[in-house]
Amino acid sequence: QADQVWINYVNTWIKLKQERGFFKELDDKWKLN
């Protein structure tokens, strides 16, 4: 059960960060791709 809670938390965090363009900003800064 704890794993499901963690998965939900991570999924929510990723969704929020993606909505704010967080990963794109990181890619532009650090050239990750």
C-alpha positions in Angstrom: 0.0 0.0 0.0 2.8 2.4 0.8 4.2 1.8 -2.7 0.9 2.9 -4.3 0.9 6.1 -2.2 4.4 6.8 -3.3 3.5 6.2 -7.0 0.5 8.5 -6.7 2.8 11.2 -5.1 5.4 10.9 -7.8 2.8 10.9 -10.6 1.3 14.1 -9.2 4.7 15.8 -8.8 5.6 14.9 -12.4 2.3 16.2 -13.7 2.7 19.5 -11.9 6.2 20.0 -13.1 5.4 19.2 -16.7 2.5 21.7 -16.6 4.9 24.4 -15.5 7.4 23.5 -18.2 9.9 22.4 -15.6 11.5 19.7 -17.7 11.8 21.8 -20.8 13.5 24.5 -18.7 16.0 21.9 -17.4 16.6 20.6 -20.9 17.3 24.1 -22.2 19.6 24.8 -19.3 21.6 21.6 -19.1 21.1 20.1 -22.6 19.9 16.8 -21.2 18.6 15.5 -24.6 
